[in-house]
Amino acid sequence: MNLATITRTRRPHPRSRWLVPAALILLSLVPVLAGSLRLAELSAGQVTPGNARFFDSRSPS
């Protein structure tokens, strides 16, 4: 190797620099949205067979 090949590095394409962080943020939105919908469903107060166990238990004091 000569000095020219050592000092010359490839810079990543600007699009590929933000692609992975953007994908991770989008993937993390799935459980956040699902949890928000579930919390809104439980806070509505309507007791269904699927969520009866949450209304039967005592609230922490």
C-alpha positions in Angstrom: 0.0 0.0 0.0 1.2 3.4 -0.7 0.3 6.7 1.0 -2.4 7.6 -1.5 -4.4 4.5 -0.8 -4.1 4.8 3.0 -5.2 8.4 3.3 -8.0 8.2 0.7 -11.2 6.8 2.3 -14.6 6.3 0.9 -17.3 8.5 2.4 -20.7 6.9 2.8 -23.5 8.2 0.6 -25.5 10.8 2.6 -28.7 8.7 2.1 -27.1 5.6 3.7 -26.0 7.6 6.8 -29.6 8.3 7.9 -31.2 5.1 6.5 -30.5 2.9 9.5 -31.4 5.4 12.2 -34.7 6.2 10.4 -35.5 2.5 10.0 -34.9 1.9 13.7 -37.1 4.9 14.6 -39.9 3.6 12.4 -39.6 0.1 13.9 -39.8 1.5 17.4 -43.1 3.3 16.5 -44.9 0.0 16.0 -45.0 -1.0 19.7 -45.4 2.6 20.8 -48.6 3.0 18.7 -49.9 -0.4 19.7 -49.4 0.3 23.4 -51.1 3.7 23.0 -54.1 2.1 21.4 -54.3 -0.5 24.1 -54.0 2.1 26.8 -56.8 4.2 25.2 -58.9 1.0 24.9 -58.5 0.3 28.6 -59.1 3.8 29.7 -62.4 3.9 27.9 -63.7 1.8 30.8 -65.7 -0.7 28.7 -65.3 -4.1 30.2 -64.9 -6.9 27.6 -63.9 -10.5 28.1 -60.5 -9.7 26.8 -59.8 -6.9 29.4 -61.9 -8.0 32.3 -58.8 -9.1 34.3 -57.5 -5.5 34.3 -60.7 -4.2 35.8 -61.0 -7.0 38.4 -57.6 -6.3 40.0 -57.1 -3.6 42.6 -55.3 -0.4 41.7 -51.9 0.1 43.3 -52.1 2.4 46.2 
